[in-house]
Each structure stands twice: as structure tokens, then as C-alpha cells.
């Protein structure tokens, strides 16, 4: 299993979702993609998009104004 980290802090929609999708395309089944960001709307959009693709959201952590979404490919 590989972990792919995507840092989108300071970026606004649609950049975090686009970067997340790029990482998911590179990931093999079983890999974990971790997206870190600050844009509030992306924190909601990324999990919805992943669930519509049939991917598992392992967790969403939030600290101060930053969030981290862990996705299993």
C-alpha cells in the first residue's frame, strides 16, 4: 500500500477536487490518498465526489482552519 499526499492549502475550488482526482487516478487499488486543504467548500465536495466514485472515506480530520481527508482507493 502506498500513501499519496496532496497539499491544496490556500487553493480554492475547483483546484482541491481536481488535484484529488489526479492523485486518485495515479493510485492503485488499496492505496491511500490524503488531501490537505483550507477551502471549506472543498471539505464537503471531495468526500461527496469520492463516494459517488465508490471510494471509501477513511476519515476527515480538522484542526484550526485546515482539514485532512483520507481516502482509500
SVG drawing of the C-alpha trace seen along z (x, -y; Angstrom):
<svg xmlns="http://www.w3.org/2000/svg" viewBox="-22 -31 26 34">
<polyline fill="none" stroke="black" stroke-width="0.4" points="0.0,0.0 1.2,-3.5 0.2,-6.8 -0.1,-9.7 -0.3,-13.2 -1.9,-16.2 -1.4,-19.6 -4.0,-22.1 -3.8,-24.6 -4.6,-28.1 -6.3,-26.8 -10.0,-27.4 -12.5,-25.4 -12.1,-23.6 -8.3,-23.1 -8.5,-20.8 -11.0,-18.5 -9.0,-18.4 -5.8,-17.6 -7.6,-14.9 -8.9,-13.3 -5.4,-13.4 -3.9,-11.6 -6.7,-9.0 -6.0,-8.2 -2.3,-7.6 -3.2,-5.5 -3.5,-1.7 -6.4,0.2 -5.7,0.3 -3.6,-2.9 -4.5,-5.8 -4.8,-9.4 -4.5,-12.1 -5.7,-15.6 -4.9,-18.6 -6.6,-21.9 -8.2,-25.0 -11.1,-25.8 -14.4,-25.0 -16.4,-24.0 -13.8,-21.5 -14.0,-19.7 -17.6,-18.9 -17.2,-18.4 -14.3,-16.0 -16.0,-13.3 -19.2,-13.6 -17.2,-13.1 -15.3,-10.2 -18.4,-8.4 -20.0,-8.9 -17.0,-7.1 -17.4,-4.2 -14.3,-5.1 -14.1,-4.8 -13.5,-7.9 -11.3,-6.7 -11.6,-9.9 -11.8,-13.7 -9.7,-15.5 -9.9,-19.2 -7.6,-21.4 -7.9,-25.2 -8.7,-26.2 -7.1,-23.1 -8.7,-19.8 -7.3,-16.5 -9.3,-13.9 -8.1,-10.3 -9.4,-8.3 -8.9,-4.6 -8.6,-3.8"/>
</svg>
